[in-house]
Amino acid sequence: MINTSIKLEVQTFRMNLECDRLDMKFLAKVINLALFFASWREIERQRRQKYTLDLSSILSAMTAIIPYSKETLSESLAPAKIKWFRRQLSTWAKENLRDFPWRRTSDPYAIFIAEFMLQKTDAATVVPIYETFLVRYPALQDLAAATVDDIAQILKPLGLLFRAERLLQSAQTILEKYQGKIPLSEDKLLKLPGIGIYTARSICANAFNQPLAVLDTNVARILERFFGLKGERVKSRCKLLWKAAESVAPARKVGTWNLTLLDFGATVCTAKNPLCDKCPLQKQCNYANSASLL
Ligand code: SF4
């Protein structure tokens, strides 16, 4: 009797064990199936995304290439339109150019310092730092003898503290190679640490009255919108927009022209919500006229 009962218990235990194994196998199959569907959906999603990305990059490459044809570019930059653009903006500038301390000086050193600070920083933030800086380091020789830490302390509110080291290195190079005088040429300025093409050209135009146009996101935006151009994603490296920036710049007073575009882009043709209704360029602006047709 006892034997029979033990046998039954063992039998039941085995059956339970078998059932557990079966459950586990079933569960494993369900999990595998779920994983298979999940990965299949993920692969499909990525495939679609890749296709979309490929398509959009092809389209943007095409739109960037199309205006490169000489005919299309010269149509967009028709001389009469350029002339009108210049005239309207020059009139606007007479009343609206912003006033900053570095715009009231012709001292190349002060302009060099301002342009260095203005990289990736808005002008209003730069004003007090610029003034403090020039009191502390009134001449290039003073700056070249400073320490990185002292310069960094003053530049701290601007962020991007690596600028302190580059500014010091630039000042020391100018002292050694150019007898303390800010180099007069774009090429020489470009060889200094922390000086890019925009800064080099701004210094040349503002300090030495050289006819060098500049291109940054503000200028690019105005040119693209007004002339209906389509530049590349990185505007500062777009040949089409550089060509346009140089074509629309006047022969004289390019420094003032650069400031005009800069201020116009910062106050009227802004990235978000441009003030088209109050804009002196509205009448011939591609963007404003195509937007009003929608
Ligand atoms: S009309 Fe509008 S988009 Fe065109 S230049 Fe003026 S602010 Fe910019």
Residues whose N, C-alpha, C, O or C-beta is under 5 A from the ligand:
A	BS01	SF4	R225 F226 V268 C269 P274 L275 C276 C279 L281 Q282 C285 Y287 A288
